[in-house]
Amino acid sequence: MSEPNTPVAEPETDTRSKLLPPYHVIIENDDDHSQLFVVMVLRKVFGYDDTRAVELMLTAHTAGEAVVWTGPKEVAELKLDQLRTFHETHGDGRHLGPLRCRIEPAT
């Protein structure tokens, strides 16, 4: 005589993809870097046209900061590193550091 088949419970598995939260790249206003420099950096790092780069620069200038990009954390970290590679030199020979910028989770 054979024993009846006993059902085996399968462990629950979640097959849905886990989405990582997006991160903002934020530039902060400062009184050191020129507006033209900020626009140039935004164009080079993010590929923005003049209109978008000026809009973001003016937002940072008037509001104190501007979200310039939002996406995956790893890309946000890369964009932050790229922003920090640009340094401005004034006509009087002063070398300025990079733009003040940071990343933070988008909420």
For each residue, the residues with C-beta under 8 A, 3 or more apart:
1:
2:
3: 6
4:
5:
6: 3
7:
8:
9:
10: 13
11:
12:
13: 10
14:
15:
16:
17:
18:
19:
20: 72 73
21: 73 105 106
22: 70 71 72 73 76 105 106
23: 70 71 72 73 76 77 103 104 105 106
24: 67 69 70 76 103 104 105 106
25: 67 68 69 70 76 79 80 83 101 102 103
26: 65 66 67 68 101 102 103 104
27: 38 42 56 60 65 66 68 83 99 100 101
28: 60 64 65 99 100 101 102
29: 60 61 63 64 65
30: 33 99 100
31:
32: 88 96
33: 30 37 38 88 96 99
34: 37 38 88
35: 38 39 57 61
36: 39 40
37: 33 34 40 41 86 88
38: 27 33 34 35 41 42 53 57 60 99
39: 35 36 42 43 50 53 54 57
40: 36 37 43 44 53 86
41: 37 38 44 45 83 86 99
42: 27 38 39 45 46 48 52 53 56 57 68
43: 39 40 46 47 48 49 50 53
44: 40 41 47 86
45: 41 42 79 82 83 86
46: 42 43 53 68 69 79
47: 43 44
48: 42 43 52 53 56
49: 43 52 53
50: 39 43 53 54
51: 54 55
52: 42 48 49 55 56
53: 38 39 40 42 43 46 48 49 50 56 57
54: 39 50 51 57 58
55: 51 52 58 59
56: 27 42 48 52 53 59 60 66 68
57: 35 38 39 42 53 54 60 61 66
58: 54 55 61 62
59: 55 56 62 63 65 66
60: 27 28 29 38 56 57 63 64 65 66
61: 29 35 57 58
62: 58 59
63: 29 59 60 66
64: 28 29 60
65: 26 27 28 29 59 60
66: 26 27 56 57 59 60 63
67: 24 25 26 70
68: 25 26 27 42 46 56
69: 24 25 46 76 79
70: 22 23 24 25 67 76 106
71: 22 23 75 76
72: 20 22 23 75 76
73: 20 21 22 23 76 77 103
74: 77 78
75: 71 72 78 79
76: 22 23 24 25 69 70 71 72 73 79 80 103
77: 23 73 74 80 81 103
78: 74 75 81 82
79: 25 45 46 69 75 76 82 83 103
80: 25 76 77 83 84 101 102 103
81: 77 78 84 85
82: 45 78 79 85
83: 25 27 41 45 79 80 86 98 99 101
84: 80 81 98 99 101
85: 81 82 98
86: 37 40 41 44 45 83 98 99
87: 95 96 97 98
88: 32 33 34 37 95 96
89: 93 94 95 96
90: 93 94 96
91:
92:
93: 89 90
94: 89 90
95: 87 88 89
96: 32 33 87 88 89 90
97: 87
98: 83 84 85 86 87 101
99: 27 28 30 33 38 41 83 84 86
100: 27 28 30
101: 25 26 27 28 80 83 84 98
102: 25 26 28 80
103: 23 24 25 26 73 76 77 79 80
104: 23 24 26
105: 21 22 23 24
106: 21 22 23 24 70
107:
